[in-house]
Amino acid sequence: MEDIKKAILEFAENNKKSKFYFADMEKGVRKVMPDVKAREVKKAATSLINEEKLIYYSTGSSTMYGLKGRGQTEDY
């Protein structure tokens, strides 16, 4: 799972946007690790949220992910 977490963080850091959907994050991870399953990416992302490296961003109708401290993803 550590490899998947690393791939997620690299995707988040290199992404042009500060917030992204799970599907976009999954595609980014699969470029590096083509055999990874969506469930494994979801578990790794949840783990990163629990470690406070990623955060959820809810628009009300959809949930996005963001790298903590990047863009307007922090609660003010």
Distance bins in CASP14 RR format, pairs under 12 A and 6 or more apart:
PFRMAT RR
TARGET T0000
AUTHOR 0000-0000-0000
RMODE 2
METHOD distances of the structure
MODEL  1
1 7 0 0 0 0 0 1 0 0 0 0 0
1 8 0 0 0 0 0 1 0 0 0 0 0
1 29 0 0 0 0 0 1 0 0 0 0 0
1 33 0 0 0 0 0 1 0 0 0 0 0
1 36 0 0 0 0 0 1 0 0 0 0 0
1 37 0 0 0 0 0 1 0 0 0 0 0
1 39 0 0 0 0 0 1 0 0 0 0 0
1 40 1 0 0 1 0 0 0 0 0 0 0
1 41 0 0 0 0 1 0 0 0 0 0 0
1 42 0 0 0 0 0 1 0 0 0 0 0
1 43 1 0 0 1 0 0 0 0 0 0 0
1 44 1 0 1 0 0 0 0 0 0 0 0
1 45 0 0 0 0 0 1 0 0 0 0 0
1 46 0 0 0 0 0 1 0 0 0 0 0
1 47 1 0 0 1 0 0 0 0 0 0 0
1 48 0 0 0 0 0 1 0 0 0 0 0
1 51 0 0 0 0 0 1 0 0 0 0 0
2 8 0 0 0 0 0 1 0 0 0 0 0
2 9 0 0 0 0 0 1 0 0 0 0 0
2 33 0 0 0 0 0 1 0 0 0 0 0
2 40 0 0 0 0 0 1 0 0 0 0 0
2 43 0 0 0 0 0 1 0 0 0 0 0
2 44 0 0 0 0 1 0 0 0 0 0 0
2 47 0 0 0 0 1 0 0 0 0 0 0
2 48 0 0 0 0 0 1 0 0 0 0 0
2 51 0 0 0 0 0 1 0 0 0 0 0
3 9 0 0 0 0 0 1 0 0 0 0 0
3 10 0 0 0 0 0 1 0 0 0 0 0
3 29 0 0 0 0 1 0 0 0 0 0 0
3 32 0 0 0 0 1 0 0 0 0 0 0
3 33 1 0 0 1 0 0 0 0 0 0 0
3 35 0 0 0 0 0 1 0 0 0 0 0
3 36 0 0 0 0 1 0 0 0 0 0 0
3 40 0 0 0 0 1 0 0 0 0 0 0
3 41 0 0 0 0 0 1 0 0 0 0 0
3 44 0 0 0 0 1 0 0 0 0 0 0
4 10 0 0 0 0 0 1 0 0 0 0 0
4 11 0 0 0 0 0 1 0 0 0 0 0
4 25 0 0 0 0 0 1 0 0 0 0 0
4 26 0 0 0 0 0 1 0 0 0 0 0
4 28 0 0 0 0 0 1 0 0 0 0 0
4 29 1 0 0 1 0 0 0 0 0 0 0
4 30 0 0 0 0 0 1 0 0 0 0 0
4 32 0 0 0 0 1 0 0 0 0 0 0
4 33 1 0 0 1 0 0 0 0 0 0 0
4 35 0 0 0 0 0 1 0 0 0 0 0
4 36 1 0 0 1 0 0 0 0 0 0 0
4 37 0 0 0 0 1 0 0 0 0 0 0
4 38 0 0 0 0 0 1 0 0 0 0 0
4 39 0 0 0 0 0 1 0 0 0 0 0
4 40 1 0 1 0 0 0 0 0 0 0 0
4 41 1 0 0 1 0 0 0 0 0 0 0
4 42 0 0 0 0 1 0 0 0 0 0 0
4 43 0 0 0 0 1 0 0 0 0 0 0
4 44 1 1 0 0 0 0 0 0 0 0 0
4 45 0 0 0 0 1 0 0 0 0 0 0
4 46 0 0 0 0 0 1 0 0 0 0 0
4 47 0 0 0 0 1 0 0 0 0 0 0
4 48 0 0 0 0 1 0 0 0 0 0 0
5 11 0 0 0 0 0 1 0 0 0 0 0
5 12 0 0 0 0 0 1 0 0 0 0 0
5 25 0 0 0 0 0 1 0 0 0 0 0
5 29 0 0 0 0 1 0 0 0 0 0 0
5 32 0 0 0 0 0 1 0 0 0 0 0
5 33 0 0 0 0 0 1 0 0 0 0 0
5 36 0 0 0 0 0 1 0 0 0 0 0
5 40 0 0 0 0 0 1 0 0 0 0 0
5 41 0 0 0 0 1 0 0 0 0 0 0
5 43 0 0 0 0 1 0 0 0 0 0 0
5 44 1 0 1 0 0 0 0 0 0 0 0
5 45 0 0 0 0 1 0 0 0 0 0 0
5 46 0 0 0 0 0 1 0 0 0 0 0
5 47 1 0 0 1 0 0 0 0 0 0 0
5 48 1 0 1 0 0 0 0 0 0 0 0
5 49 0 0 0 0 0 1 0 0 0 0 0
5 50 0 0 0 0 0 1 0 0 0 0 0
5 51 0 0 0 0 1 0 0 0 0 0 0
5 53 0 0 0 0 1 0 0 0 0 0 0
5 54 0 0 0 0 1 0 0 0 0 0 0
6 12 0 0 0 0 0 1 0 0 0 0 0
6 13 0 0 0 0 0 1 0 0 0 0 0
6 29 0 0 0 0 1 0 0 0 0 0 0
6 32 0 0 0 0 1 0 0 0 0 0 0
6 33 0 0 0 0 1 0 0 0 0 0 0
6 36 0 0 0 0 0 1 0 0 0 0 0
6 44 0 0 0 0 1 0 0 0 0 0 0
6 47 0 0 0 0 0 1 0 0 0 0 0
6 48 0 0 0 0 0 1 0 0 0 0 0
6 53 0 0 0 0 0 1 0 0 0 0 0
7 13 0 0 0 0 0 1 0 0 0 0 0
7 14 0 0 0 0 0 1 0 0 0 0 0
7 25 0 0 0 0 1 0 0 0 0 0 0
7 26 0 0 0 0 0 1 0 0 0 0 0
7 27 0 0 0 0 0 1 0 0 0 0 0
7 28 1 0 0 1 0 0 0 0 0 0 0
7 29 1 0 1 0 0 0 0 0 0 0 0
7 30 0 0 0 0 1 0 0 0 0 0 0
7 31 0 0 0 0 1 0 0 0 0 0 0
7 32 1 0 1 0 0 0 0 0 0 0 0
7 33 1 0 1 0 0 0 0 0 0 0 0
7 34 0 0 0 0 0 1 0 0 0 0 0
7 36 1 0 0 1 0 0 0 0 0 0 0
7 40 0 0 0 0 0 1 0 0 0 0 0
7 41 0 0 0 0 1 0 0 0 0 0 0
7 44 0 0 0 0 1 0 0 0 0 0 0
7 45 0 0 0 0 0 1 0 0 0 0 0
7 48 0 0 0 0 0 1 0 0 0 0 0
8 14 0 0 0 0 0 1 0 0 0 0 0
8 15 0 0 0 0 0 1 0 0 0 0 0
8 20 0 0 0 0 0 1 0 0 0 0 0
8 22 0 0 0 0 0 1 0 0 0 0 0
8 24 0 0 0 0 0 1 0 0 0 0 0
8 25 1 0 0 1 0 0 0 0 0 0 0
8 26 0 0 0 0 1 0 0 0 0 0 0
8 27 0 0 0 0 0 1 0 0 0 0 0
8 28 0 0 0 0 1 0 0 0 0 0 0
8 29 1 0 0 1 0 0 0 0 0 0 0
8 30 0 0 0 0 0 1 0 0 0 0 0
8 31 0 0 0 0 0 1 0 0 0 0 0
8 32 0 0 0 0 1 0 0 0 0 0 0
8 33 0 0 0 0 0 1 0 0 0 0 0
8 36 0 0 0 0 0 1 0 0 0 0 0
8 40 0 0 0 0 0 1 0 0 0 0 0
8 41 1 0 0 1 0 0 0 0 0 0 0
8 42 0 0 0 0 0 1 0 0 0 0 0
8 43 0 0 0 0 0 1 0 0 0 0 0
8 44 1 0 1 0 0 0 0 0 0 0 0
8 45 1 0 1 0 0 0 0 0 0 0 0
8 46 0 0 0 0 0 1 0 0 0 0 0
8 47 0 0 0 0 1 0 0 0 0 0 0
8 48 1 0 0 1 0 0 0 0 0 0 0
8 49 0 0 0 0 0 1 0 0 0 0 0
8 51 0 0 0 0 0 1 0 0 0 0 0
8 53 0 0 0 0 1 0 0 0 0 0 0
8 54 1 0 0 1 0 0 0 0 0 0 0
8 65 0 0 0 0 1 0 0 0 0 0 0
8 66 0 0 0 0 0 1 0 0 0 0 0
8 67 0 0 0 0 1 0 0 0 0 0 0
9 15 0 0 0 0 0 1 0 0 0 0 0
9 25 0 0 0 0 0 1 0 0 0 0 0
9 28 0 0 0 0 0 1 0 0 0 0 0
9 29 0 0 0 0 0 1 0 0 0 0 0
9 32 0 0 0 0 0 1 0 0 0 0 0
9 44 0 0 0 0 1 0 0 0 0 0 0
9 45 0 0 0 0 0 1 0 0 0 0 0
9 47 0 0 0 0 0 1 0 0 0 0 0
9 48 1 0 0 1 0 0 0 0 0 0 0
9 51 0 0 0 0 0 1 0 0 0 0 0
9 53 1 0 0 1 0 0 0 0 0 0 0
9 54 1 0 0 1 0 0 0 0 0 0 0
9 65 0 0 0 0 0 1 0 0 0 0 0
9 66 0 0 0 0 0 1 0 0 0 0 0
9 67 1 0 0 1 0 0 0 0 0 0 0
9 68 0 0 0 0 0 1 0 0 0 0 0
9 70 0 0 0 0 0 1 0 0 0 0 0
10 25 0 0 0 0 0 1 0 0 0 0 0
10 28 0 0 0 0 1 0 0 0 0 0 0
10 29 0 0 0 0 1 0 0 0 0 0 0
10 31 0 0 0 0 0 1 0 0 0 0 0
10 32 1 0 0 1 0 0 0 0 0 0 0
10 33 0 0 0 0 0 1 0 0 0 0 0
10 48 0 0 0 0 0 1 0 0 0 0 0
10 53 0 0 0 0 0 1 0 0 0 0 0
10 67 0 0 0 0 0 1 0 0 0 0 0
11 17 0 0 0 0 0 1 0 0 0 0 0
11 20 1 0 0 1 0 0 0 0 0 0 0
11 21 0 0 0 0 0 1 0 0 0 0 0
11 22 0 0 0 0 0 1 0 0 0 0 0
11 24 0 0 0 0 1 0 0 0 0 0 0
11 25 1 0 1 0 0 0 0 0 0 0 0
11 26 0 0 0 0 1 0 0 0 0 0 0
11 27 0 0 0 0 1 0 0 0 0 0 0
11 28 1 0 1 0 0 0 0 0 0 0 0
11 29 1 0 0 1 0 0 0 0 0 0 0
11 30 0 0 0 0 0 1 0 0 0 0 0
11 31 0 0 0 0 1 0 0 0 0 0 0
11 32 0 0 0 0 1 0 0 0 0 0 0
11 33 0 0 0 0 0 1 0 0 0 0 0
11 41 0 0 0 0 0 1 0 0 0 0 0
11 44 0 0 0 0 0 1 0 0 0 0 0
11 45 0 0 0 0 0 1 0 0 0 0 0
11 48 0 0 0 0 0 1 0 0 0 0 0
11 54 0 0 0 0 0 1 0 0 0 0 0
11 65 0 0 0 0 1 0 0 0 0 0 0
11 66 0 0 0 0 0 1 0 0 0 0 0
11 67 0 0 0 0 1 0 0 0 0 0 0
12 18 0 0 0 0 1 0 0 0 0 0 0
12 19 0 0 0 0 1 0 0 0 0 0 0
12 20 1 0 0 1 0 0 0 0 0 0 0
12 24 0 0 0 0 0 1 0 0 0 0 0
12 25 1 0 0 1 0 0 0 0 0 0 0
12 28 0 0 0 0 1 0 0 0 0 0 0
12 29 0 0 0 0 0 1 0 0 0 0 0
12 44 0 0 0 0 0 1 0 0 0 0 0
12 45 0 0 0 0 1 0 0 0 0 0 0
12 48 0 0 0 0 1 0 0 0 0 0 0
12 49 0 0 0 0 0 1 0 0 0 0 0
12 53 0 0 0 0 1 0 0 0 0 0 0
12 54 1 0 0 1 0 0 0 0 0 0 0
12 55 0 0 0 0 0 1 0 0 0 0 0
12 64 0 0 0 0 0 1 0 0 0 0 0
12 65 1 0 0 1 0 0 0 0 0 0 0
12 66 1 0 0 1 0 0 0 0 0 0 0
12 67 1 0 1 0 0 0 0 0 0 0 0
12 68 0 0 0 0 1 0 0 0 0 0 0
12 69 0 0 0 0 0 1 0 0 0 0 0
12 70 1 0 0 1 0 0 0 0 0 0 0
12 71 0 0 0 0 0 1 0 0 0 0 0
12 73 0 0 0 0 0 1 0 0 0 0 0
13 20 0 0 0 0 0 1 0 0 0 0 0
13 28 0 0 0 0 0 1 0 0 0 0 0
13 53 0 0 0 0 0 1 0 0 0 0 0
13 54 0 0 0 0 0 1 0 0 0 0 0
13 66 0 0 0 0 0 1 0 0 0 0 0
13 67 1 0 0 1 0 0 0 0 0 0 0
13 68 0 0 0 0 0 1 0 0 0 0 0
13 69 0 0 0 0 0 1 0 0 0 0 0
13 70 0 0 0 0 1 0 0 0 0 0 0
14 20 0 0 0 0 0 1 0 0 0 0 0
14 25 0 0 0 0 0 1 0 0 0 0 0
14 28 0 0 0 0 1 0 0 0 0 0 0
14 31 0 0 0 0 0 1 0 0 0 0 0
14 32 0 0 0 0 0 1 0 0 0 0 0
14 67 0 0 0 0 0 1 0 0 0 0 0
14 70 0 0 0 0 0 1 0 0 0 0 0
15 21 0 0 0 0 0 1 0 0 0 0 0
15 24 1 0 0 1 0 0 0 0 0 0 0
15 25 0 0 0 0 1 0 0 0 0 0 0
15 27 0 0 0 0 0 1 0 0 0 0 0
15 28 0 0 0 0 1 0 0 0 0 0 0
15 29 0 0 0 0 0 1 0 0 0 0 0
15 54 0 0 0 0 0 1 0 0 0 0 0
15 64 0 0 0 0 0 1 0 0 0 0 0
15 65 0 0 0 0 1 0 0 0 0 0 0
15 66 0 0 0 0 1 0 0 0 0 0 0
15 67 0 0 0 0 1 0 0 0 0 0 0
15 70 0 0 0 0 1 0 0 0 0 0 0
15 71 0 0 0 0 0 1 0 0 0 0 0
16 24 0 0 0 0 0 1 0 0 0 0 0
16 70 0 0 0 0 0 1 0 0 0 0 0
16 71 0 0 0 0 0 1 0 0 0 0 0
17 24 0 0 0 0 1 0 0 0 0 0 0
17 25 0 0 0 0 0 1 0 0 0 0 0
17 57 0 0 0 0 0 1 0 0 0 0 0
17 64 0 0 0 0 1 0 0 0 0 0 0
17 65 0 0 0 0 0 1 0 0 0 0 0
17 66 0 0 0 0 1 0 0 0 0 0 0
17 67 0 0 0 0 0 1 0 0 0 0 0
17 70 0 0 0 0 1 0 0 0 0 0 0
17 71 0 0 0 0 1 0 0 0 0 0 0
17 72 0 0 0 0 0 1 0 0 0 0 0
17 73 0 0 0 0 0 1 0 0 0 0 0
18 54 0 0 0 0 0 1 0 0 0 0 0
18 55 0 0 0 0 0 1 0 0 0 0 0
18 57 0 0 0 0 1 0 0 0 0 0 0
18 64 0 0 0 0 1 0 0 0 0 0 0
18 65 0 0 0 0 0 1 0 0 0 0 0
18 66 1 0 0 1 0 0 0 0 0 0 0
18 67 1 0 0 1 0 0 0 0 0 0 0
18 68 0 0 0 0 0 1 0 0 0 0 0
18 69 0 0 0 0 1 0 0 0 0 0 0
18 70 1 0 1 0 0 0 0 0 0 0 0
18 71 1 1 0 0 0 0 0 0 0 0 0
18 72 1 0 0 1 0 0 0 0 0 0 0
18 73 1 0 1 0 0 0 0 0 0 0 0
18 74 0 0 0 0 0 1 0 0 0 0 0
19 25 0 0 0 0 0 1 0 0 0 0 0
19 54 0 0 0 0 0 1 0 0 0 0 0
19 55 0 0 0 0 1 0 0 0 0 0 0
19 56 0 0 0 0 1 0 0 0 0 0 0
19 57 1 0 1 0 0 0 0 0 0 0 0
19 58 0 0 0 0 0 1 0 0 0 0 0
19 59 0 0 0 0 1 0 0 0 0 0 0
19 62 0 0 0 0 0 1 0 0 0 0 0
19 63 0 0 0 0 1 0 0 0 0 0 0
19 64 1 0 1 0 0 0 0 0 0 0 0
19 65 1 0 0 1 0 0 0 0 0 0 0
19 66 1 0 1 0 0 0 0 0 0 0 0
19 67 0 0 0 0 1 0 0 0 0 0 0
19 68 0 0 0 0 0 1 0 0 0 0 0
19 69 0 0 0 0 0 1 0 0 0 0 0
19 70 0 0 0 0 1 0 0 0 0 0 0
19 71 1 0 0 1 0 0 0 0 0 0 0
19 72 0 0 0 0 1 0 0 0 0 0 0
19 73 1 0 0 1 0 0 0 0 0 0 0
19 74 0 0 0 0 0 1 0 0 0 0 0
20 26 0 0 0 0 0 1 0 0 0 0 0
20 27 0 0 0 0 1 0 0 0 0 0 0
20 28 0 0 0 0 1 0 0 0 0 0 0
20 29 0 0 0 0 0 1 0 0 0 0 0
20 45 0 0 0 0 0 1 0 0 0 0 0
20 54 0 0 0 0 0 1 0 0 0 0 0
20 55 0 0 0 0 0 1 0 0 0 0 0
20 56 0 0 0 0 0 1 0 0 0 0 0
20 57 0 0 0 0 1 0 0 0 0 0 0
20 62 0 0 0 0 0 1 0 0 0 0 0
20 63 0 0 0 0 0 1 0 0 0 0 0
20 64 1 0 0 1 0 0 0 0 0 0 0
20 65 1 0 1 0 0 0 0 0 0 0 0
20 66 1 0 0 1 0 0 0 0 0 0 0
20 67 0 0 0 0 1 0 0 0 0 0 0
20 70 0 0 0 0 0 1 0 0 0 0 0
20 71 0 0 0 0 0 1 0 0 0 0 0
20 73 0 0 0 0 0 1 0 0 0 0 0
21 27 0 0 0 0 1 0 0 0 0 0 0
21 28 0 0 0 0 0 1 0 0 0 0 0
21 45 0 0 0 0 0 1 0 0 0 0 0
21 56 0 0 0 0 0 1 0 0 0 0 0
21 57 0 0 0 0 0 1 0 0 0 0 0
21 59 0 0 0 0 0 1 0 0 0 0 0
21 61 0 0 0 0 0 1 0 0 0 0 0
21 62 1 0 0 1 0 0 0 0 0 0 0
21 63 0 0 0 0 1 0 0 0 0 0 0
21 64 1 0 1 0 0 0 0 0 0 0 0
21 65 1 0 0 1 0 0 0 0 0 0 0
21 66 0 0 0 0 0 1 0 0 0 0 0
22 28 0 0 0 0 0 1 0 0 0 0 0
22 29 0 0 0 0 0 1 0 0 0 0 0
22 38 0 0 0 0 1 0 0 0 0 0 0
22 39 0 0 0 0 0 1 0 0 0 0 0
22 41 1 0 0 1 0 0 0 0 0 0 0
22 42 1 0 0 1 0 0 0 0 0 0 0
22 44 0 0 0 0 0 1 0 0 0 0 0
22 45 1 0 0 1 0 0 0 0 0 0 0
22 46 0 0 0 0 0 1 0 0 0 0 0
22 49 0 0 0 0 0 1 0 0 0 0 0
22 54 0 0 0 0 0 1 0 0 0 0 0
22 56 0 0 0 0 0 1 0 0 0 0 0
22 57 0 0 0 0 0 1 0 0 0 0 0
22 62 0 0 0 0 1 0 0 0 0 0 0
22 63 1 0 0 1 0 0 0 0 0 0 0
22 64 0 0 0 0 1 0 0 0 0 0 0
22 65 1 0 0 1 0 0 0 0 0 0 0
22 66 0 0 0 0 0 1 0 0 0 0 0
23 29 0 0 0 0 0 1 0 0 0 0 0
23 30 0 0 0 0 0 1 0 0 0 0 0
23 38 0 0 0 0 1 0 0 0 0 0 0
23 41 0 0 0 0 0 1 0 0 0 0 0
23 42 0 0 0 0 0 1 0 0 0 0 0
23 45 0 0 0 0 0 1 0 0 0 0 0
23 62 0 0 0 0 0 1 0 0 0 0 0
23 63 0 0 0 0 0 1 0 0 0 0 0
23 64 0 0 0 0 0 1 0 0 0 0 0
23 65 0 0 0 0 0 1 0 0 0 0 0
24 30 0 0 0 0 0 1 0 0 0 0 0
24 31 0 0 0 0 0 1 0 0 0 0 0
24 41 0 0 0 0 0 1 0 0 0 0 0
24 45 0 0 0 0 0 1 0 0 0 0 0
24 62 0 0 0 0 0 1 0 0 0 0 0
24 64 0 0 0 0 1 0 0 0 0 0 0
24 65 0 0 0 0 1 0 0 0 0 0 0
24 66 0 0 0 0 0 1 0 0 0 0 0
25 31 0 0 0 0 0 1 0 0 0 0 0
25 32 0 0 0 0 0 1 0 0 0 0 0
25 36 0 0 0 0 0 1 0 0 0 0 0
25 38 0 0 0 0 0 1 0 0 0 0 0
25 41 1 0 0 1 0 0 0 0 0 0 0
25 42 0 0 0 0 1 0 0 0 0 0 0
25 44 0 0 0 0 1 0 0 0 0 0 0
25 45 1 0 0 1 0 0 0 0 0 0 0
25 46 0 0 0 0 0 1 0 0 0 0 0
25 48 0 0 0 0 0 1 0 0 0 0 0
25 49 0 0 0 0 0 1 0 0 0 0 0
25 54 0 0 0 0 1 0 0 0 0 0 0
25 63 0 0 0 0 0 1 0 0 0 0 0
25 64 0 0 0 0 1 0 0 0 0 0 0
25 65 1 0 0 1 0 0 0 0 0 0 0
25 66 0 0 0 0 1 0 0 0 0 0 0
25 67 0 0 0 0 0 1 0 0 0 0 0
26 32 0 0 0 0 0 1 0 0 0 0 0
26 33 0 0 0 0 0 1 0 0 0 0 0
26 34 0 0 0 0 0 1 0 0 0 0 0
26 36 0 0 0 0 1 0 0 0 0 0 0
26 37 0 0 0 0 1 0 0 0 0 0 0
26 38 1 0 1 0 0 0 0 0 0 0 0
26 39 0 0 0 0 0 1 0 0 0 0 0
26 40 0 0 0 0 1 0 0 0 0 0 0
26 41 1 0 1 0 0 0 0 0 0 0 0
26 42 0 0 0 0 1 0 0 0 0 0 0
26 44 0 0 0 0 0 1 0 0 0 0 0
26 45 0 0 0 0 1 0 0 0 0 0 0
26 65 0 0 0 0 0 1 0 0 0 0 0
27 33 0 0 0 0 0 1 0 0 0 0 0
27 34 0 0 0 0 0 1 0 0 0 0 0
27 36 0 0 0 0 0 1 0 0 0 0 0
27 38 0 0 0 0 0 1 0 0 0 0 0
27 41 0 0 0 0 1 0 0 0 0 0 0
28 34 0 0 0 0 0 1 0 0 0 0 0
28 36 0 0 0 0 0 1 0 0 0 0 0
28 41 0 0 0 0 1 0 0 0 0 0 0
28 45 0 0 0 0 0 1 0 0 0 0 0
29 35 0 0 0 0 0 1 0 0 0 0 0
29 36 1 0 1 0 0 0 0 0 0 0 0
29 37 0 0 0 0 0 1 0 0 0 0 0
29 38 0 0 0 0 1 0 0 0 0 0 0
29 40 0 0 0 0 1 0 0 0 0 0 0
29 41 1 0 1 0 0 0 0 0 0 0 0
29 42 0 0 0 0 0 1 0 0 0 0 0
29 43 0 0 0 0 0 1 0 0 0 0 0
29 44 0 0 0 0 1 0 0 0 0 0 0
29 45 0 0 0 0 1 0 0 0 0 0 0
29 48 0 0 0 0 0 1 0 0 0 0 0
29 65 0 0 0 0 0 1 0 0 0 0 0
30 36 1 0 0 1 0 0 0 0 0 0 0
30 37 0 0 0 0 1 0 0 0 0 0 0
30 38 0 0 0 0 1 0 0 0 0 0 0
30 40 0 0 0 0 0 1 0 0 0 0 0
30 41 0 0 0 0 1 0 0 0 0 0 0
32 41 0 0 0 0 0 1 0 0 0 0 0
33 40 0 0 0 0 1 0 0 0 0 0 0
33 41 0 0 0 0 1 0 0 0 0 0 0
33 44 0 0 0 0 0 1 0 0 0 0 0
35 41 0 0 0 0 0 1 0 0 0 0 0
36 42 0 0 0 0 0 1 0 0 0 0 0
36 43 0 0 0 0 0 1 0 0 0 0 0
36 44 0 0 0 0 1 0 0 0 0 0 0
36 45 0 0 0 0 0 1 0 0 0 0 0
37 43 0 0 0 0 1 0 0 0 0 0 0
37 44 0 0 0 0 0 1 0 0 0 0 0
38 44 0 0 0 0 0 1 0 0 0 0 0
38 45 0 0 0 0 0 1 0 0 0 0 0
39 45 0 0 0 0 0 1 0 0 0 0 0
39 46 0 0 0 0 0 1 0 0 0 0 0
40 46 0 0 0 0 0 1 0 0 0 0 0
40 47 0 0 0 0 0 1 0 0 0 0 0
41 47 0 0 0 0 0 1 0 0 0 0 0
41 48 0 0 0 0 0 1 0 0 0 0 0
41 54 0 0 0 0 0 1 0 0 0 0 0
41 65 0 0 0 0 0 1 0 0 0 0 0
42 48 0 0 0 0 0 1 0 0 0 0 0
42 49 0 0 0 0 0 1 0 0 0 0 0
42 54 0 0 0 0 0 1 0 0 0 0 0
42 63 0 0 0 0 0 1 0 0 0 0 0
42 65 0 0 0 0 0 1 0 0 0 0 0
43 49 0 0 0 0 0 1 0 0 0 0 0
43 50 0 0 0 0 0 1 0 0 0 0 0
44 50 0 0 0 0 0 1 0 0 0 0 0
44 51 0 0 0 0 0 1 0 0 0 0 0
44 53 0 0 0 0 0 1 0 0 0 0 0
44 54 0 0 0 0 1 0 0 0 0 0 0
44 65 0 0 0 0 0 1 0 0 0 0 0
45 51 0 0 0 0 0 1 0 0 0 0 0
45 53 0 0 0 0 1 0 0 0 0 0 0
45 54 1 0 0 1 0 0 0 0 0 0 0
45 55 0 0 0 0 0 1 0 0 0 0 0
45 56 0 0 0 0 1 0 0 0 0 0 0
45 63 0 0 0 0 0 1 0 0 0 0 0
45 64 0 0 0 0 0 1 0 0 0 0 0
45 65 1 0 0 1 0 0 0 0 0 0 0
45 66 0 0 0 0 1 0 0 0 0 0 0
45 67 0 0 0 0 0 1 0 0 0 0 0
46 53 0 0 0 0 0 1 0 0 0 0 0
46 54 0 0 0 0 1 0 0 0 0 0 0
46 55 0 0 0 0 0 1 0 0 0 0 0
46 56 0 0 0 0 1 0 0 0 0 0 0
46 63 0 0 0 0 0 1 0 0 0 0 0
46 65 0 0 0 0 0 1 0 0 0 0 0
47 53 0 0 0 0 1 0 0 0 0 0 0
47 54 0 0 0 0 1 0 0 0 0 0 0
48 54 1 0 1 0 0 0 0 0 0 0 0
48 55 0 0 0 0 1 0 0 0 0 0 0
48 56 0 0 0 0 0 1 0 0 0 0 0
48 65 0 0 0 0 1 0 0 0 0 0 0
48 66 0 0 0 0 1 0 0 0 0 0 0
48 67 0 0 0 0 1 0 0 0 0 0 0
48 68 0 0 0 0 1 0 0 0 0 0 0
49 55 1 0 0 1 0 0 0 0 0 0 0
49 56 1 0 0 1 0 0 0 0 0 0 0
49 57 0 0 0 0 0 1 0 0 0 0 0
49 63 0 0 0 0 0 1 0 0 0 0 0
49 65 1 0 0 1 0 0 0 0 0 0 0
49 66 0 0 0 0 1 0 0 0 0 0 0
49 67 0 0 0 0 0 1 0 0 0 0 0
49 68 0 0 0 0 1 0 0 0 0 0 0
49 73 0 0 0 0 0 1 0 0 0 0 0
50 56 0 0 0 0 0 1 0 0 0 0 0
50 68 0 0 0 0 0 1 0 0 0 0 0
51 68 0 0 0 0 1 0 0 0 0 0 0
52 66 0 0 0 0 0 1 0 0 0 0 0
52 67 0 0 0 0 0 1 0 0 0 0 0
52 68 1 0 1 0 0 0 0 0 0 0 0
52 69 0 0 0 0 0 1 0 0 0 0 0
52 74 0 0 0 0 0 1 0 0 0 0 0
53 65 0 0 0 0 0 1 0 0 0 0 0
53 66 0 0 0 0 1 0 0 0 0 0 0
53 67 1 0 0 1 0 0 0 0 0 0 0
53 68 1 0 1 0 0 0 0 0 0 0 0
53 69 0 0 0 0 1 0 0 0 0 0 0
53 70 0 0 0 0 0 1 0 0 0 0 0
54 63 0 0 0 0 0 1 0 0 0 0 0
54 64 0 0 0 0 0 1 0 0 0 0 0
54 65 1 0 1 0 0 0 0 0 0 0 0
54 66 1 0 1 0 0 0 0 0 0 0 0
54 67 1 0 0 1 0 0 0 0 0 0 0
54 68 1 0 0 1 0 0 0 0 0 0 0
54 69 0 0 0 0 0 1 0 0 0 0 0
54 70 0 0 0 0 0 1 0 0 0 0 0
54 73 0 0 0 0 1 0 0 0 0 0 0
55 63 0 0 0 0 0 1 0 0 0 0 0
55 64 0 0 0 0 1 0 0 0 0 0 0
55 65 1 0 0 1 0 0 0 0 0 0 0
55 66 1 0 1 0 0 0 0 0 0 0 0
55 67 1 0 0 1 0 0 0 0 0 0 0
55 68 1 0 1 0 0 0 0 0 0 0 0
55 69 0 0 0 0 1 0 0 0 0 0 0
55 70 0 0 0 0 1 0 0 0 0 0 0
55 71 0 0 0 0 0 1 0 0 0 0 0
55 72 0 0 0 0 0 1 0 0 0 0 0
55 73 1 0 1 0 0 0 0 0 0 0 0
55 74 1 0 0 1 0 0 0 0 0 0 0
55 75 0 0 0 0 1 0 0 0 0 0 0
56 62 0 0 0 0 0 1 0 0 0 0 0
56 63 1 0 1 0 0 0 0 0 0 0 0
56 64 1 0 0 1 0 0 0 0 0 0 0
56 65 1 0 0 1 0 0 0 0 0 0 0
56 66 1 0 0 1 0 0 0 0 0 0 0
56 67 0 0 0 0 0 1 0 0 0 0 0
56 68 0 0 0 0 0 1 0 0 0 0 0
56 73 0 0 0 0 1 0 0 0 0 0 0
56 75 0 0 0 0 0 1 0 0 0 0 0
57 63 1 0 0 1 0 0 0 0 0 0 0
57 64 1 0 1 0 0 0 0 0 0 0 0
57 65 1 0 0 1 0 0 0 0 0 0 0
57 66 1 0 1 0 0 0 0 0 0 0 0
57 67 0 0 0 0 0 1 0 0 0 0 0
57 68 0 0 0 0 0 1 0 0 0 0 0
57 69 0 0 0 0 0 1 0 0 0 0 0
57 70 0 0 0 0 0 1 0 0 0 0 0
57 71 0 0 0 0 1 0 0 0 0 0 0
57 72 0 0 0 0 1 0 0 0 0 0 0
57 73 1 0 1 0 0 0 0 0 0 0 0
57 74 0 0 0 0 1 0 0 0 0 0 0
57 75 0 0 0 0 0 1 0 0 0 0 0
58 64 1 0 0 1 0 0 0 0 0 0 0
58 65 0 0 0 0 0 1 0 0 0 0 0
58 66 0 0 0 0 0 1 0 0 0 0 0
58 73 0 0 0 0 0 1 0 0 0 0 0
58 75 0 0 0 0 0 1 0 0 0 0 0
59 73 0 0 0 0 0 1 0 0 0 0 0
64 71 0 0 0 0 0 1 0 0 0 0 0
64 72 0 0 0 0 0 1 0 0 0 0 0
64 73 0 0 0 0 1 0 0 0 0 0 0
65 73 0 0 0 0 1 0 0 0 0 0 0
66 72 0 0 0 0 0 1 0 0 0 0 0
66 73 1 0 1 0 0 0 0 0 0 0 0
66 74 0 0 0 0 0 1 0 0 0 0 0
67 73 1 0 0 1 0 0 0 0 0 0 0
67 74 0 0 0 0 0 1 0 0 0 0 0
68 74 1 0 0 1 0 0 0 0 0 0 0
68 75 0 0 0 0 0 1 0 0 0 0 0
69 75 0 0 0 0 0 1 0 0 0 0 0
69 76 0 0 0 0 0 1 0 0 0 0 0
END
